[in-house]
Amino acid sequence: MGVYDFVEKRVEDSIYSNYSKKDLVIEVEHLHSYLDRLYNLLEHKNVSLAEVKAIVMDALYESRV
């Protein structure tokens, strides 16, 4: 199996394979906003593991996936 075949198989098996481009952009923007928020907290504040977990759980809950 070549790299191309591997990628094609991953795309077919992906939970995102039926999403429209618009829906994928929404999901990516959602993920980006949570990652940016998390990065800024970790970079500029003394943040606890509980706070990190809360942000991650919020991101997972809010995601449509």
N, C-alpha and C positions, 0 to 999 in steps of 0.2 A: 504494500500500500504506500503510495507516494504522499507527499505533503499535501498536494491538491486534493487527493481523495480523502485524506484525514480531515481537512477543513470542510469539504463538502458534507461529510458524514456528521461533523459537529454542528453544522448549520441545520441540517435536516432534523437532528435530534434536539435542537435547542428549544427551550420554552418560548423563545422570542421569534421563532420562525414564522409564526402567523401574524405578527404585529405589523402594522403599517409603519411607514417611515415616520409619520407624525407621532405615533405612539412611542416609537423607539426614541425619538428626540425628547419627548416628555420624560421618559424614564431616565435618560442620560442626564438631563438637566436636574432632575430630582436627586439623582445620585451625586452629581457634582456639588450641589448646594450642601448636602449633608457632609460630604467629605471635606469641603472647604470650611464648614463650621467646625468640624472636628479638628482639622489641622490648626485652625486659628486658636482654638481652645488649648490644644496641646503645646503650641508654640509660645503663646503669650500669657498663659495662666497656669497656676498650680492646680491641676484638675485631678479629681479622684477617679479611680477605676469605675466606681458606681456611676459617675457622670458620663464617662465614655460609654458604658453599657447602655445607659438611658438614651443617648443620642443614636447609637446603633440600633437599638430596639425601635425607636421612633421611626428611623429610616426604613427598617424592614416592614413595620406595620403600615406606614404610609405608602409604600411601594405597591403597585398594582400587581406585582408578580407574586 
